[in-house]
């Protein structure tokens, strides 16, 4: 069994999900001073367009915190059936874990 706390994961925006409500809510939470680990991961993801295109590396525990934070925001699962969440997770083997 692999150690998922050090697994090579990349968090990326899912451009097939036009989740403007979620992105706006996430940015508003960060601007309001949210200091949670989930908000910190979002800051890294949202830092600039380069990060959105390339994604940001995350550890499994960071991803868990981000998932919990993200799903509490409005618009989290409003995307189309094939892209429910506003982001995807790519594992080190290149597969999506969405």
Biopython code that builds the backbone (N, CA, C, O; Angstrom):
import numpy as np
from Bio.PDB.StructureBuilder import StructureBuilder

atoms = [
    (1, "UNK", "N", (0.851, -1.187, 0.000)),
    (1, "UNK", "CA", (0.000, 0.000, 0.000)),
    (1, "UNK", "C", (0.884, 1.232, 0.000)),
    (1, "UNK", "O", (1.838, 1.309, 0.774)),
    (2, "UNK", "N", (0.583, 2.195, -0.853)),
    (2, "UNK", "CA", (1.410, 3.397, -0.947)),
    (2, "UNK", "C", (1.033, 4.386, 0.147)),
    (2, "UNK", "O", (-0.078, 4.353, 0.677)),
    (3, "UNK", "N", (1.959, 5.253, 0.473)),
    (3, "UNK", "CA", (1.742, 6.293, 1.471)),
    (3, "UNK", "C", (1.075, 7.471, 0.792)),
    (3, "UNK", "O", (1.730, 8.233, 0.081)),
    (4, "UNK", "N", (-0.252, 7.630, 1.009)),
    (4, "UNK", "CA", (-0.989, 8.673, 0.312)),
    (4, "UNK", "C", (-0.675, 10.063, 0.843)),
    (4, "UNK", "O", (-0.987, 11.051, 0.177)),
    (5, "UNK", "N", (-0.064, 10.174, 2.028)),
    (5, "UNK", "CA", (0.253, 11.506, 2.545)),
    (5, "UNK", "C", (1.358, 12.154, 1.734)),
    (5, "UNK", "O", (1.504, 13.376, 1.752)),
    (6, "UNK", "N", (2.140, 11.348, 1.019)),
    (6, "UNK", "CA", (3.209, 11.899, 0.195)),
    (6, "UNK", "C", (2.986, 11.603, -1.288)),
    (6, "UNK", "O", (3.888, 11.787, -2.105)),
    (7, "UNK", "N", (1.782, 11.143, -1.630)),
    (7, "UNK", "CA", (1.477, 10.832, -3.024)),
    (7, "UNK", "C", (1.603, 12.091, -3.874)),
    (7, "UNK", "O", (1.351, 13.203, -3.411)),
    (8, "UNK", "N", (1.996, 11.889, -5.119)),
    (8, "UNK", "CA", (2.140, 12.993, -6.050)),
    (8, "UNK", "C", (0.789, 13.259, -6.700)),
    (8, "UNK", "O", (0.382, 12.546, -7.617)),
    (9, "UNK", "N", (0.093, 14.291, -6.218)),
    (9, "UNK", "CA", (-1.218, 14.675, -6.725)),
    (9, "UNK", "C", (-1.146, 16.104, -7.238)),
    (9, "UNK", "O", (-0.415, 16.929, -6.690)),
    (10, "UNK", "N", (-1.894, 16.394, -8.273)),
    (10, "UNK", "CA", (-1.974, 17.750, -8.802)),
    (10, "UNK", "C", (-3.435, 18.159, -8.861)),
    (10, "UNK", "O", (-4.276, 17.426, -9.381)),
    (11, "UNK", "N", (-3.728, 19.332, -8.325)),
    (11, "UNK", "CA", (-5.070, 19.901, -8.321)),
    (11, "UNK", "C", (-5.152, 20.909, -9.455)),
    (11, "UNK", "O", (-4.313, 21.804, -9.557)),
    (12, "UNK", "N", (-6.176, 20.765, -10.319)),
    (12, "UNK", "CA", (-6.330, 21.646, -11.478)),
    (12, "UNK", "C", (-7.771, 22.118, -11.587)),
    (12, "UNK", "O", (-8.697, 21.434, -11.153)),
    (13, "UNK", "N", (-7.944, 23.288, -12.168)),
    (13, "UNK", "CA", (-9.287, 23.762, -12.499)),
    (13, "UNK", "C", (-9.868, 22.846, -13.569)),
    (13, "UNK", "O", (-9.157, 22.417, -14.478)),
    (14, "UNK", "N", (-11.159, 22.549, -13.460)),
    (14, "UNK", "CA", (-11.836, 21.758, -14.475)),
    (14, "UNK", "C", (-12.580, 22.714, -15.397)),
    (14, "UNK", "O", (-13.642, 23.228, -15.047)),
    (15, "UNK", "N", (-12.024, 22.945, -16.560)),
    (15, "UNK", "CA", (-12.599, 23.909, -17.492)),
    (15, "UNK", "C", (-13.888, 23.411, -18.146)),
    (15, "UNK", "O", (-14.561, 24.170, -18.843)),
    (16, "UNK", "N", (-14.232, 22.149, -17.929)),
    (16, "UNK", "CA", (-15.495, 21.642, -18.452)),
    (16, "UNK", "C", (-16.650, 21.962, -17.508)),
    (16, "UNK", "O", (-17.808, 21.692, -17.827)),
    (17, "UNK", "N", (-16.339, 22.535, -16.353)),
    (17, "UNK", "CA", (-17.351, 22.934, -15.380)),
    (17, "UNK", "C", (-17.262, 24.448, -15.220)),
    (17, "UNK", "O", (-16.308, 24.961, -14.635)),
    (18, "UNK", "N", (-18.248, 25.154, -15.736)),
    (18, "UNK", "CA", (-18.275, 26.608, -15.629)),
    (18, "UNK", "C", (-18.874, 26.979, -14.272)),
    (18, "UNK", "O", (-20.048, 27.338, -14.185)),
    (19, "UNK", "N", (-18.070, 26.891, -13.223)),
    (19, "UNK", "CA", (-18.527, 27.036, -11.841)),
    (19, "UNK", "C", (-18.242, 28.430, -11.293)),
    (19, "UNK", "O", (-17.612, 28.579, -10.246)),
    (20, "UNK", "N", (-18.708, 29.440, -12.005)),
    (20, "UNK", "CA", (-18.419, 30.813, -11.576)),
    (20, "UNK", "C", (-18.918, 31.105, -10.166)),
    (20, "UNK", "O", (-18.254, 31.812, -9.408)),
    (21, "UNK", "N", (-20.087, 30.564, -9.808)),
    (21, "UNK", "CA", (-20.598, 30.789, -8.452)),
    (21, "UNK", "C", (-19.619, 30.261, -7.412)),
    (21, "UNK", "O", (-19.362, 30.913, -6.401)),
    (22, "UNK", "N", (-19.068, 29.061, -7.672)),
    (22, "UNK", "CA", (-18.117, 28.471, -6.731)),
    (22, "UNK", "C", (-16.818, 29.281, -6.684)),
    (22, "UNK", "O", (-16.333, 29.599, -5.598)),
    (23, "UNK", "N", (-16.253, 29.618, -7.843)),
    (23, "UNK", "CA", (-15.005, 30.380, -7.873)),
    (23, "UNK", "C", (-15.183, 31.733, -7.176)),
    (23, "UNK", "O", (-14.306, 32.170, -6.431)),
    (24, "UNK", "N", (-16.316, 32.391, -7.418)),
    (24, "UNK", "CA", (-16.578, 33.671, -6.752)),
    (24, "UNK", "C", (-16.683, 33.496, -5.243)),
    (24, "UNK", "O", (-16.140, 34.302, -4.487)),
    (25, "UNK", "N", (-17.380, 32.446, -4.795)),
    (25, "UNK", "CA", (-17.523, 32.188, -3.362)),
    (25, "UNK", "C", (-16.179, 31.845, -2.726)),
    (25, "UNK", "O", (-15.887, 32.275, -1.610)),
    (26, "UNK", "N", (-15.372, 31.077, -3.430)),
    (26, "UNK", "CA", (-14.052, 30.708, -2.910)),
    (26, "UNK", "C", (-13.159, 31.949, -2.779)),
    (26, "UNK", "O", (-12.486, 32.133, -1.765)),
    (27, "UNK", "N", (-13.161, 32.784, -3.799)),
    (27, "UNK", "CA", (-12.359, 34.015, -3.740)),
    (27, "UNK", "C", (-12.858, 34.940, -2.633)),
    (27, "UNK", "O", (-12.057, 35.579, -1.951)),
    (28, "UNK", "N", (-14.175, 35.015, -2.453)),
    (28, "UNK", "CA", (-14.740, 35.863, -1.397)),
    (28, "UNK", "C", (-14.333, 35.345, -0.017)),
    (28, "UNK", "O", (-14.021, 36.135, 0.874)),
    (29, "UNK", "N", (-14.336, 34.034, 0.161)),
    (29, "UNK", "CA", (-13.930, 33.458, 1.450)),
    (29, "UNK", "C", (-12.469, 33.785, 1.760)),
    (29, "UNK", "O", (-12.128, 34.143, 2.888)),
    (30, "UNK", "N", (-11.622, 33.658, 0.757)),
    (30, "UNK", "CA", (-10.198, 33.968, 0.940)),
    (30, "UNK", "C", (-10.009, 35.456, 1.232)),
    (30, "UNK", "O", (-9.245, 35.826, 2.123)),
    (31, "UNK", "N", (-10.706, 36.302, 0.479)),
    (31, "UNK", "CA", (-10.596, 37.752, 0.693)),
    (31, "UNK", "C", (-11.111, 38.166, 2.069)),
    (31, "UNK", "O", (-10.662, 39.165, 2.631)),
    (32, "UNK", "N", (-12.059, 37.391, 2.610)),
    (32, "UNK", "CA", (-12.614, 37.689, 3.938)),
    (32, "UNK", "C", (-11.692, 37.230, 5.059)),
    (32, "UNK", "O", (-11.977, 37.459, 6.234)),
    (33, "UNK", "N", (-10.584, 36.580, 4.696)),
    (33, "UNK", "CA", (-9.590, 36.208, 5.700)),
    (33, "UNK", "C", (-9.618, 34.763, 6.138)),
    (33, "UNK", "O", (-9.022, 34.423, 7.160)),
    (34, "UNK", "N", (-10.292, 33.897, 5.395)),
    (34, "UNK", "CA", (-10.314, 32.472, 5.741)),
    (34, "UNK", "C", (-8.874, 31.956, 5.787)),
    (34, "UNK", "O", (-8.149, 32.039, 4.796)),
    (35, "UNK", "N", (-8.467, 31.426, 6.937)),
    (35, "UNK", "CA", (-7.088, 30.957, 7.119)),
    (35, "UNK", "C", (-7.007, 29.433, 7.200)),
    (35, "UNK", "O", (-5.997, 28.891, 7.648)),
    (36, "UNK", "N", (-8.053, 28.746, 6.773)),
    (36, "UNK", "CA", (-8.057, 27.285, 6.845)),
    (36, "UNK", "C", (-7.088, 26.684, 5.833)),
    (36, "UNK", "O", (-6.646, 27.353, 4.899)),
    (37, "UNK", "N", (-6.769, 25.412, 6.037)),
    (37, "UNK", "CA", (-5.874, 24.730, 5.103)),
    (37, "UNK", "C", (-6.503, 24.639, 3.720)),
    (37, "UNK", "O", (-5.805, 24.755, 2.713)),
    (38, "UNK", "N", (-7.823, 24.432, 3.661)),
    (38, "UNK", "CA", (-8.510, 24.386, 2.371)),
    (38, "UNK", "C", (-8.384, 25.697, 1.622)),
    (38, "UNK", "O", (-8.136, 25.708, 0.417)),
    (39, "UNK", "N", (-8.556, 26.810, 2.338)),
    (39, "UNK", "CA", (-8.421, 28.127, 1.716)),
    (39, "UNK", "C", (-6.990, 28.358, 1.257)),
    (39, "UNK", "O", (-6.763, 28.990, 0.226)),
    (40, "UNK", "N", (-6.028, 27.853, 2.010)),
    (40, "UNK", "CA", (-4.624, 28.005, 1.620)),
    (40, "UNK", "C", (-4.345, 27.276, 0.305)),
    (40, "UNK", "O", (-3.647, 27.800, -0.563)),
    (41, "UNK", "N", (-4.886, 26.082, 0.162)),
    (41, "UNK", "CA", (-4.720, 25.345, -1.099)),
    (41, "UNK", "C", (-5.377, 26.125, -2.238)),
    (41, "UNK", "O", (-4.817, 26.217, -3.330)),
    (42, "UNK", "N", (-6.563, 26.687, -1.987)),
    (42, "UNK", "CA", (-7.227, 27.483, -3.026)),
    (42, "UNK", "C", (-6.370, 28.683, -3.419)),
    (42, "UNK", "O", (-6.251, 28.995, -4.604)),
    (43, "UNK", "N", (-5.774, 29.359, -2.441)),
    (43, "UNK", "CA", (-4.893, 30.500, -2.755)),
    (43, "UNK", "C", (-3.800, 30.085, -3.725)),
    (43, "UNK", "O", (-3.500, 30.807, -4.676)),
    (44, "UNK", "N", (-3.206, 28.922, -3.486)),
    (44, "UNK", "CA", (-2.152, 28.429, -4.373)),
    (44, "UNK", "C", (-2.706, 28.132, -5.759)),
    (44, "UNK", "O", (-2.063, 28.435, -6.764)),
    (45, "UNK", "N", (-3.892, 27.543, -5.817)),
    (45, "UNK", "CA", (-4.497, 27.214, -7.105)),
    (45, "UNK", "C", (-4.880, 28.474, -7.872)),
    (45, "UNK", "O", (-4.719, 28.531, -9.091)),
    (46, "UNK", "N", (-5.377, 29.468, -7.176)),
    (46, "UNK", "CA", (-5.931, 30.666, -7.813)),
    (46, "UNK", "C", (-4.904, 31.785, -7.987)),
    (46, "UNK", "O", (-5.238, 32.860, -8.485)),
    (47, "UNK", "N", (-3.674, 31.543, -7.587)),
    (47, "UNK", "CA", (-2.653, 32.598, -7.575)),
    (47, "UNK", "C", (-2.536, 33.320, -8.905)),
    (47, "UNK", "O", (-2.482, 34.549, -8.945)),
    (48, "UNK", "N", (-2.497, 32.573, -9.977)),
    (48, "UNK", "CA", (-2.430, 33.191, -11.307)),
    (48, "UNK", "C", (-2.860, 32.180, -12.351)),
    (48, "UNK", "O", (-3.032, 31.002, -12.038)),
    (49, "UNK", "N", (-3.034, 32.618, -13.571)),
    (49, "UNK", "CA", (-3.506, 31.722, -14.624)),
    (49, "UNK", "C", (-2.550, 30.568, -14.883)),
    (49, "UNK", "O", (-2.985, 29.474, -15.244)),
    (50, "UNK", "N", (-1.267, 30.796, -14.707)),
    (50, "UNK", "CA", (-0.307, 29.713, -14.901)),
    (50, "UNK", "C", (-0.635, 28.566, -13.963)),
    (50, "UNK", "O", (-0.623, 27.406, -14.373)),
    (51, "UNK", "N", (-0.927, 28.878, -12.707)),
    (51, "UNK", "CA", (-1.259, 27.831, -11.754)),
    (51, "UNK", "C", (-2.542, 27.108, -12.138)),
    (51, "UNK", "O", (-2.642, 25.892, -11.976)),
    (52, "UNK", "N", (-3.522, 27.845, -12.644)),
    (52, "UNK", "CA", (-4.770, 27.211, -13.051)),
    (52, "UNK", "C", (-4.539, 26.253, -14.203)),
    (52, "UNK", "O", (-5.116, 25.166, -14.239)),
    (53, "UNK", "N", (-3.688, 26.654, -15.153)),
    (53, "UNK", "CA", (-3.420, 25.804, -16.305)),
    (53, "UNK", "C", (-2.596, 24.579, -15.932)),
    (53, "UNK", "O", (-2.873, 23.471, -16.393)),
    (54, "UNK", "N", (-1.597, 24.782, -15.106)),
    (54, "UNK", "CA", (-0.684, 23.700, -14.750)),
    (54, "UNK", "C", (-1.138, 22.936, -13.519)),
    (54, "UNK", "O", (-0.764, 21.779, -13.332)),
    (55, "UNK", "N", (-1.929, 23.565, -12.693)),
    (55, "UNK", "CA", (-2.325, 22.947, -11.441)),
    (55, "UNK", "C", (-1.281, 23.167, -10.371)),
    (55, "UNK", "O", (-0.210, 23.719, -10.624)),
    (56, "UNK", "N", (-1.610, 22.730, -9.182)),
    (56, "UNK", "CA", (-0.686, 22.856, -8.063)),
    (56, "UNK", "C", (-0.532, 21.492, -7.398)),
    (56, "UNK", "O", (-1.509, 20.757, -7.253)),
    (57, "UNK", "N", (0.691, 21.153, -6.995)),
    (57, "UNK", "CA", (0.889, 19.887, -6.307)),
    (57, "UNK", "C", (0.291, 19.955, -4.900)),
    (57, "UNK", "O", (0.396, 20.973, -4.216)),
    (58, "UNK", "N", (-0.336, 18.858, -4.484)),
    (58, "UNK", "CA", (-0.914, 18.781, -3.145)),
    (58, "UNK", "C", (-0.636, 17.405, -2.551)),
    (58, "UNK", "O", (-0.498, 16.412, -3.265)),
    (59, "UNK", "N", (-0.561, 17.380, -1.235)),
    (59, "UNK", "CA", (-0.473, 16.123, -0.505)),
    (59, "UNK", "C", (-1.890, 15.640, -0.217)),
    (59, "UNK", "O", (-2.839, 16.422, -0.281)),
    (60, "UNK", "N", (-2.035, 14.376, 0.095)),
    (60, "UNK", "CA", (-3.354, 13.808, 0.333)),
    (60, "UNK", "C", (-4.094, 14.516, 1.468)),
    (60, "UNK", "O", (-5.300, 14.737, 1.368)),
    (61, "UNK", "N", (-3.392, 14.874, 2.542)),
    (61, "UNK", "CA", (-4.070, 15.557, 3.649)),
    (61, "UNK", "C", (-4.497, 16.968, 3.252)),
    (61, "UNK", "O", (-5.540, 17.444, 3.702)),
    (62, "UNK", "N", (-3.709, 17.642, 2.419)),
    (62, "UNK", "CA", (-4.104, 18.956, 1.907)),
    (62, "UNK", "C", (-5.336, 18.824, 1.016)),
    (62, "UNK", "O", (-6.252, 19.645, 1.083)),
    (63, "UNK", "N", (-5.350, 17.791, 0.186)),
    (63, "UNK", "CA", (-6.488, 17.565, -0.696)),
    (63, "UNK", "C", (-7.755, 17.288, 0.105)),
    (63, "UNK", "O", (-8.828, 17.784, -0.239)),
    (64, "UNK", "N", (-7.638, 16.508, 1.158)),
    (64, "UNK", "CA", (-8.805, 16.216, 2.003)),
    (64, "UNK", "C", (-9.354, 17.498, 2.627)),
    (64, "UNK", "O", (-10.567, 17.706, 2.654)),
    (65, "UNK", "N", (-8.473, 18.350, 3.123)),
    (65, "UNK", "CA", (-8.898, 19.622, 3.715)),
    (65, "UNK", "C", (-9.529, 20.515, 2.650)),
    (65, "UNK", "O", (-10.541, 21.170, 2.901)),
    (66, "UNK", "N", (-8.931, 20.537, 1.468)),
    (66, "UNK", "CA", (-9.467, 21.352, 0.379)),
    (66, "UNK", "C", (-10.838, 20.844, -0.046)),
    (66, "UNK", "O", (-11.760, 21.638, -0.229)),
    (67, "UNK", "N", (-10.983, 19.529, -0.206)),
    (67, "UNK", "CA", (-12.276, 18.962, -0.598)),
    (67, "UNK", "C", (-13.368, 19.348, 0.394)),
    (67, "UNK", "O", (-14.457, 19.756, -0.012)),
    (68, "UNK", "N", (-13.088, 19.225, 1.680)),
    (68, "UNK", "CA", (-14.085, 19.564, 2.706)),
    (68, "UNK", "C", (-14.446, 21.046, 2.637)),
    (68, "UNK", "O", (-15.617, 21.412, 2.739)),
    (69, "UNK", "N", (-13.441, 21.888, 2.465)),
    (69, "UNK", "CA", (-13.662, 23.339, 2.363)),
    (69, "UNK", "C", (-14.452, 23.660, 1.097)),
    (69, "UNK", "O", (-15.411, 24.431, 1.136)),
    (70, "UNK", "N", (-14.049, 23.070, -0.017)),
    (70, "UNK", "CA", (-14.652, 23.374, -1.315)),
    (70, "UNK", "C", (-16.114, 22.960, -1.380)),
    (70, "UNK", "O", (-16.945, 23.695, -1.914)),
    (71, "UNK", "N", (-16.432, 21.797, -0.844)),
    (71, "UNK", "CA", (-17.804, 21.315, -0.973)),
    (71, "UNK", "C", (-18.791, 22.108, -0.126)),
    (71, "UNK", "O", (-19.999, 22.002, -0.340)),
    (72, "UNK", "N", (-18.311, 22.894, 0.824)),
    (72, "UNK", "CA", (-19.189, 23.729, 1.647)),
    (72, "UNK", "C", (-19.585, 25.029, 0.942)),
    (72, "UNK", "O", (-20.462, 25.749, 1.419)),
    (73, "UNK", "N", (-18.948, 25.330, -0.183)),
    (73, "UNK", "CA", (-19.221, 26.573, -0.903)),
    (73, "UNK", "C", (-20.346, 26.382, -1.919)),
    (73, "UNK", "O", (-20.494, 25.303, -2.492)),
    (74, "UNK", "N", (-21.140, 27.436, -2.140)),
    (74, "UNK", "CA", (-22.214, 27.324, -3.137)),
    (74, "UNK", "C", (-21.655, 27.088, -4.535)),
    (74, "UNK", "O", (-20.612, 27.625, -4.906)),
    (75, "UNK", "N", (-22.371, 26.277, -5.296)),
    (75, "UNK", "CA", (-21.970, 25.996, -6.666)),
    (75, "UNK", "C", (-20.989, 24.852, -6.803)),
    (75, "UNK", "O", (-20.507, 24.586, -7.904)),
    (76, "UNK", "N", (-20.678, 24.162, -5.703)),
    (76, "UNK", "CA", (-19.658, 23.109, -5.711)),
    (76, "UNK", "C", (-19.969, 21.986, -6.695)),
    (76, "UNK", "O", (-19.094, 21.577, -7.458)),
    (77, "UNK", "N", (-21.187, 21.489, -6.687)),
    (77, "UNK", "CA", (-21.498, 20.336, -7.534)),
    (77, "UNK", "C", (-22.584, 20.650, -8.565)),
    (77, "UNK", "O", (-23.416, 19.804, -8.889)),
    (78, "UNK", "N", (-22.556, 21.877, -9.068)),
    (78, "UNK", "CA", (-23.545, 22.310, -10.046)),
    (78, "UNK", "C", (-23.135, 22.058, -11.486)),
    (78, "UNK", "O", (-23.870, 22.413, -12.408)),
    (79, "UNK", "N", (-21.986, 21.456, -11.691)),
    (79, "UNK", "CA", (-21.489, 21.248, -13.046)),
    (79, "UNK", "C", (-22.230, 20.138, -13.772)),
    (79, "UNK", "O", (-23.084, 19.467, -13.193)),
    (80, "UNK", "N", (-21.900, 19.950, -15.040)),
    (80, "UNK", "CA", (-22.526, 18.888, -15.830)),
    (80, "UNK", "C", (-22.146, 17.512, -15.280)),
    (80, "UNK", "O", (-21.192, 17.389, -14.512)),
    (81, "UNK", "N", (-22.870, 16.512, -15.662)),
    (81, "UNK", "CA", (-22.660, 15.157, -15.141)),
    (81, "UNK", "C", (-21.202, 14.698, -15.263)),
    (81, "UNK", "O", (-20.682, 14.044, -14.359)),
    (82, "UNK", "N", (-20.551, 15.034, -16.358)),
    (82, "UNK", "CA", (-19.182, 14.566, -16.584)),
    (82, "UNK", "C", (-18.131, 15.436, -15.872)),
    (82, "UNK", "O", (-16.947, 15.101, -15.874)),
    (83, "UNK", "N", (-18.555, 16.533, -15.273)),
    (83, "UNK", "CA", (-17.609, 17.432, -14.584)),
    (83, "UNK", "C", (-18.335, 18.096, -13.408)),
    (83, "UNK", "O", (-18.549, 19.308, -13.407)),
    (84, "UNK", "N", (-18.705, 17.299, -12.421)),
    (84, "UNK", "CA", (-19.519, 17.794, -11.311)),
    (84, "UNK", "C", (-18.807, 18.846, -10.477)),
    (84, "UNK", "O", (-19.425, 19.830, -10.070)),
    (85, "UNK", "N", (-17.510, 18.655, -10.213)),
    (85, "UNK", "CA", (-16.771, 19.579, -9.354)),
    (85, "UNK", "C", (-16.020, 20.611, -10.189)),
    (85, "UNK", "O", (-15.742, 20.373, -11.365)),
    (86, "UNK", "N", (-15.688, 21.760, -9.589)),
    (86, "UNK", "CA", (-14.982, 22.804, -10.336)),
    (86, "UNK", "C", (-13.487, 22.528, -10.510)),
    (86, "UNK", "O", (-12.764, 23.363, -11.054)),
    (87, "UNK", "N", (-13.031, 21.391, -10.064)),
    (87, "UNK", "CA", (-11.605, 21.050, -10.170)),
    (87, "UNK", "C", (-11.464, 19.548, -10.354)),
    (87, "UNK", "O", (-12.386, 18.776, -10.095)),
    (88, "UNK", "N", (-10.283, 19.159, -10.810)),
    (88, "UNK", "CA", (-9.944, 17.742, -10.934)),
    (88, "UNK", "C", (-8.643, 17.501, -10.197)),
    (88, "UNK", "O", (-7.849, 18.415, -9.973)),
    (89, "UNK", "N", (-8.445, 16.254, -9.829)),
    (89, "UNK", "CA", (-7.206, 15.826, -9.195)),
    (89, "UNK", "C", (-6.543, 14.832, -10.130)),
    (89, "UNK", "O", (-7.146, 13.835, -10.529)),
    (90, "UNK", "N", (-5.304, 15.115, -10.471)),
    (90, "UNK", "CA", (-4.550, 14.228, -11.342)),
    (90, "UNK", "C", (-3.500, 13.520, -10.498)),
    (90, "UNK", "O", (-2.705, 14.166, -9.817)),
    (91, "UNK", "N", (-3.498, 12.192, -10.544)),
    (91, "UNK", "CA", (-2.518, 11.408, -9.805)),
    (91, "UNK", "C", (-1.208, 11.347, -10.575)),
    (91, "UNK", "O", (-1.168, 11.659, -11.765)),
    (92, "UNK", "N", (-0.147, 10.949, -9.903)),
    (92, "UNK", "CA", (1.176, 10.941, -10.514)),
    (92, "UNK", "C", (1.252, 10.073, -11.748)),
    (92, "UNK", "O", (2.158, 10.239, -12.565)),
    (93, "UNK", "N", (0.314, 9.144, -11.904)),
    (93, "UNK", "CA", (0.315, 8.301, -13.105)),
    (93, "UNK", "C", (-0.433, 8.942, -14.265)),
    (93, "UNK", "O", (-0.557, 8.340, -15.332)),
    (94, "UNK", "N", (-0.939, 10.172, -14.063)),
    (94, "UNK", "CA", (-1.613, 10.903, -15.110)),
    (94, "UNK", "C", (-3.115, 10.701, -15.156)),
    (94, "UNK", "O", (-3.793, 11.326, -15.971)),
    (95, "UNK", "N", (-3.654, 9.834, -14.292)),
    (95, "UNK", "CA", (-5.094, 9.579, -14.312)),
    (95, "UNK", "C", (-5.831, 10.615, -13.473)),
    (95, "UNK", "O", (-5.308, 11.124, -12.481)),
    (96, "UNK", "N", (-7.063, 10.917, -13.895)),
    (96, "UNK", "CA", (-7.915, 11.822, -13.138)),
    (96, "UNK", "C", (-8.564, 11.062, -12.004)),
    (96, "UNK", "O", (-9.008, 9.928, -12.179)),
    (97, "UNK", "N", (-8.618, 11.686, -10.847)),
    (97, "UNK", "CA", (-9.303, 11.120, -9.693)),
    (97, "UNK", "C", (-10.456, 12.042, -9.365)),
    (97, "UNK", "O", (-10.462, 12.694, -8.321)),
    (98, "UNK", "N", (-11.441, 12.098, -10.263)),
    (98, "UNK", "CA", (-12.527, 13.067, -10.116)),
    (98, "UNK", "C", (-13.779, 12.471, -9.598)),
    (98, "UNK", "O", (-14.774, 13.175, -9.426)),
]
sb = StructureBuilder()
sb.init_structure("model")
sb.init_model(0)
sb.init_chain("A")
sb.init_seg("    ")
for serial, (resi, resn, name, xyz) in enumerate(atoms, 1):
    if name == "N":
        sb.init_residue(resn, " ", resi, " ")
    sb.init_atom(name, np.array(xyz, "f"), 0.0, 1.0, " ", f" {name:<3s}", serial, name[0])
structure = sb.get_structure()
